[in-house]
Amino acid sequence: MAEPDPSDPLETQAGKVQEAQDTDLDAEEGASGGEAEMDFLRSLFSQTLGLGSQKERLLDELTLEGVVRYMQSERCQRVICLVGAGISTSAGIPDFRSPTTGLYANLEKYHLPYPEAIFEIGYFKKHPEPFFALAKELYPGQFKPTICHYFIRLLKEKGLLLRCYTQNIDTLERVAGLEPEDLVEAHGTFYTSHCTSQLCRHEYTLGWMKEKLFSEVTPKCEKCQSVVKPDIIFFGENLPSRFFSCLQSDFRKVDLLIIMGTSLQVQPFASLIGKAPLSTPRLLINKEKTGQTDPFLGMMMGLGGGMDFDSKKAYRDVAWLGDCDQGCLALTDLLGWKKELEDLVRKEHAHIDAQSGSSTPNPTTAASPRTSPPPGKAEAKTTDGEKPQ
């Protein structure tokens, strides 16, 4: 859940320039002089580095139905999911930026100098208590995976999931049945913890950390008495090496990106949307459209190729606006998988309840997974007034 903002040390010049190709297919007739100059620069960058990849439209229409037909074709064999806090909110875990319910809007009791300080490594080393108090409230094991998490599991069972890249630290992807090899936990995880002393770095388990948190004791290393921190990425820390090693191979061969519950505001995670081949379709399931930065500006700043839902040149991006769980139900309904997904949610939630001796449902997902989705839509018109996940 913490949203760090480290730099991307492995961003290559070629990768940045390829993102520039996500801008224009061809210069439109009557383009202004400025637009023509931009087209020339884009072409020059591409030709200089021998990229020159041609954009191929693989969707017969830019709708959810068009994505479904593509998923059912032989062209779609490898799907990457990019997910953020919005896929866990229906489990009762707050996102970051919602004005009244988001995590940053409800930290007054910790008396922080500013909300983000609770996830800054420098502040943590001096004042770890606020983070551990928050961690107790949000600790993994108190929540059940959502419909979105089990949709990703279903993609795996169908043989379509190449990888799930998640910004979340709540471990719900693991609880839903994804294996470590299925995941890139870009912002780390609560699953393990380590001593913060560079001379020690002793590892501790999830159970050990849980026992310390719920006894309201600041976790200290048993070997050197330094503070022990869960392996989540704070502001000021580098992303896991697995993030960089996997993206180098995964995004060369991906056939479809499914982006869910993320504001695409945090780098370098947000730049992943620009790593896929130029023809790869991209489906966004979110409460609002995100990732629509200017592609050429994104290339120059190393921020990744922007999404294009609305322009006349849009050819691969589809947005379904609404609740992420309902978006997954709408997609699986069209795919003919809806009952399978609903049954999986019920079965897995019952198993979790049996293990914990509890029958507490998720606030919105477990009560009735058969509920049909509202008339959300895959569309190309921005909805005013929506807030980022």
N, C-alpha and C positions, 0 to 999 in steps of 0.2 A: 504493500500500500504506500510506503514512502516513495516519493517521487524525486530522485536525485537528478542532478543536471551536470554530470561529468562530460568532458570532451571525448571525442571518438578518436583514439590514437591510431586506428587502423583505416581511417577513411582515406581512400586513394584518390589521386587526381582523376584517374579514369572513371572511377565510380561517380565522382561528382559531375563529370562531364556527361556521362550517360543520362544522368537525371535531367540534364538540360533538354534532352530529346522529348521529354514529357510535355513540351509546350505546344508547338504548332505542328500539324500535319503538313501543311503547305501554306504559303502566304496567300491570304485571300486577295481577290482582285480589289483594287481600290484601296489597298492598305496605305496608311500614312507613311511619310518618310521615316519616322521613328520606328514604326513597326517593321518596315523593310530592313532597316539597319539591324534590328534585333534578330530578324530571321537570318540575316547574313552571318552575324556573330555565332548564332546557334549552329549553323551549317559549318562554319569554319572550325569550331571546337570539335564537332563530330568527325569531320574529314581529317583534321590534324591527328587525332588519336585513332583513326581507323575504325570508328564505332559504326556509324552509318546504318544502324539497325532500322528496319522499316516497321512501322506500326501496322499491325494486322488486327482488324476488328473480328473478335471471336464470338461476341454476343450478338444474337440476331435482333435483340432490342434491349435497351437500357432499363430493364425492369427486373423485379424479383423473378418473374416467370422466365425472362431471358437467361438469368443466372442459373435457374433450375434446369433448363434445357441444356445448357452448357455442362453443368455438373453431371448430367445423365449421358453425356457424349463420351466418346473414347478420348477426346482431347484433354479431359480433366481427370488426372490420375493422382496429383499431388497437391494437397491443400495446406496452406499455412494460416493459422489463426493468430491474430495480434489482438491481445485483450488487455483491458484496464479495469479500474475500480467499478465501472458500471455493471460488470457481470456479477458482482458480489453484493450489490446494494440490496437486492431482494432477499438475501440471507440475513440481513440486519446489520451488515458492515457498512459504515458510512463512506461515501466518496470524499474527495478532498475539497471541491470548490463550490458545491451547492451553497447558496447564500445563507440559508438558515439551518440546514441539516448536515452540511458538509463538515468534515473533520476540523478544518481550519477555523470554522465559525464557532466551534464549541470547546475551545481550549482555555477559556478565561481562568478556570479554576487552578491552572498550573502556573499562573503568574509568569508567563514567558515574556521576554523582551519583544518578540514578534512570533506569530504562529509557526513559521517554518523552523524556528530554532529547535523545536522538539526533535527534528530529524537532521540536525547539523552535528557532524562528528565532533567539532571543537566544543560546542556547547555541551554535548553529551559527556565528554570526558571530564568536564568541570561539574556538571549538574546532571547526573544520570537519573535522578529520582523521578522527574516528570515523565520521561520516556517509559520507565518501568511501570508507573501508575497507569499510563495509557495502555501499555502492552497487556496488562492484566485484564483491562476491559475488552480488548480486542483479541484475546489470546485464541490461537487455533484450537479447535476441538469444541468450541461453544457454538459453532455454526455448521449448517449443512450446505453442501454444494447446491447450486441453483440449476434451473433448466439449462442455462447457457453452458455450465460446466459439463452436464451430461450430454449435451449436443456435441461438444468436442469429443467426449468419450465415444459417442456413436460414430463420429467421423473416423475415429481410430478403428472401431470394430468393422466398419465398412471398407477398411483398407485405403482410405483416402487421406488420412492425416499424415503430413510430412513432419510437422512440428507445431507446437503451440508456444508462442513467445508471450510471456505474461509480465505485466508490470506489478502484479499483486504479490504480496508476501504472506497471504492468509493460508496458503497450502491447500486450498480447496480443489485445485486441479488434481493434486495427488489423492486427496480423499475421494474424488470422483472416479478414480481408477486409472489415471494417466501415470505411466512409469517415468522415472528420471530421464530416460533416453527420449521420451516424447516431448520433453519440456526444455525451454530455456527460461529460467527464472531471472529475468533481466535485472530486477532490482533486489535480488537475493531472496532469502526465505527464512522463516522461523524454524525450519526443520532441524538445523544444527546451530550451535553457538560456539564462539571461541573467546579465549582470554584476549583482552586488548593489548597486553604487553607483547611487543615484537620479539622479545627474548623467550617468551613462553608459548603463546598461541595454542594452549591446550584446548582440545575440542570437548564440547559437552552436548548431551542429547536433548531432545525435545522434552522428555520427561523430567530431566534434571532442572531445566529452566522453568518448567511449569511449577515444580515444587517450590522453587525459590520465589517466584512471582506471587503465588497464592499464600505463601507464608509472610508476604510483605517484607521480604528481606532483599536488599540490593544484592544481586548475584555477584559473588566474589570467587575468583579462581582458588581452588583448593590447593594449588601448588605455590602460587606467588601472591595471592590476595589482591591482584588487580581486578578491575571490573570485567565481567564477562558480558559480551554483547551478542544478541542473535545475529546470524549471518545475513542481515538485510543491509542494503546499500543506503548509506546516509549521504546527504549533501556533502561534497568534499571527498568522496571515496570513488574509486574506479569501479566500473561495472565488472562482473565476473568474466574471466577469460573465455568461458564457454560461449558467452554472447557473441564475441567476435569470431571465434573459430567456426561456430555453426552457421552464422550468417554468410560467411564466405562461400560455403557450398550450397546451403539450402536455397538461397534466393536465385541461384542460376537455373534451377530446375523446377521452380514452383509454377503450377498451372492456374492457381486461384488464391487470392488473398481474401480472407474474411476478417474484418476489423470490427471489434465489438467493445462498446463501453469504455472508450478512451477519448480524451480531449485532444490527443496528438499534440500536446503542448510541451512535452518534456523530451529533450534530446539526450542521447542519440536515438532513443527508442522511436521517436516520431519519424526519423529519417528512413526507417525500414520500409515504409510504403513506396519509397523511390528505388529500392534495391532490386525489385522484381524486373524481369524482362518487359520491354515496352508494350508487348501485346497482352500481358497477363491481366485478366479482369480483376477488379477489386470491388468487393461488396462491403459497404459500411452499414452496420446495425447499431444505431445510437439514437439518443434523444435529439441530437442536432447534427447538422453537417459539420465535419471537422476536416482538417488537413488540406484546406483550400489555399495554401500559400502559393504565391506566384512561382511557377516552376523554375523559370530562369533565375530569379532572385534566390530561390532555394539552392540552385546549383552553385551560384557564386558564393553563397554563405555556407555551403555544406549541409543544408538542412533537409535535403531529400526532395523528390519530385512531388508536386502538389496534386491533390485530387481535383478532378474536373467533372462536376455533375451537370453543369448548367449551360456551358457555352455551346456554340454550333459545332465546335470541334470535339466535343465529348464523344468518346468511343469505347470506353472500358469501365467506367466508374458508375456504380449504382448505390443509392442511399435509401435504406429503409428506416424511416424516422419513427421512434417510439421506444417503449420499454424493451430492453434486450431479450428478456425471456419470451415476450410475445413475438418478437421478431424471429427467434429460433423456432417457435411453434408455427408461425406462418410459413417459414422456409421448409420445415419438415413436412408440413401439411401438403405443400405442393410437390415435395419429393416422394410422398407416400410413406414417410417414416414416422408420422406423428404419433400413432398408437404405440409404436416401438419405443419412442422417446418417453412418452407418458408412463408406460409400463416400467421402463428402466428407472425413472425418477422415483416411482412408488416403491419399487423393490429395494433400491439402494437406501432410500430414507428409512424404510422399515428395518433394514439391516442395521443402520446406524442407531436407530432408537433401541433396538434389541440389545446392542452392545452397551449402550449408555444407560439403559433402564429408563429412558425418557421417551415421551411421545410429543415433545414440543415441536410444532411445525415451523418451517421458515415463514417469515411474516407474509409473503405473498405467493410463494411457489408451491408449497407442499399441500396447501389446503385443498386445491382442486386442479391438478395438472391437466385435466381434460378440458378446462375452460378454453373456449375458442378465443383466438386473439381478436382484439378490436380491429376495426378496419384501418390498420396502419398501412403505410404504402411505401413502395420503392419509388421515389420521385426525384425530381430535379429542381424543385422550388424550395428555397430557404424559408424556414419558419421563423418569423421574427419573435424575439422575446424568450427563446429557449436558452437554457443555461448549459454550460459544458458539464460533462460527467466529472 
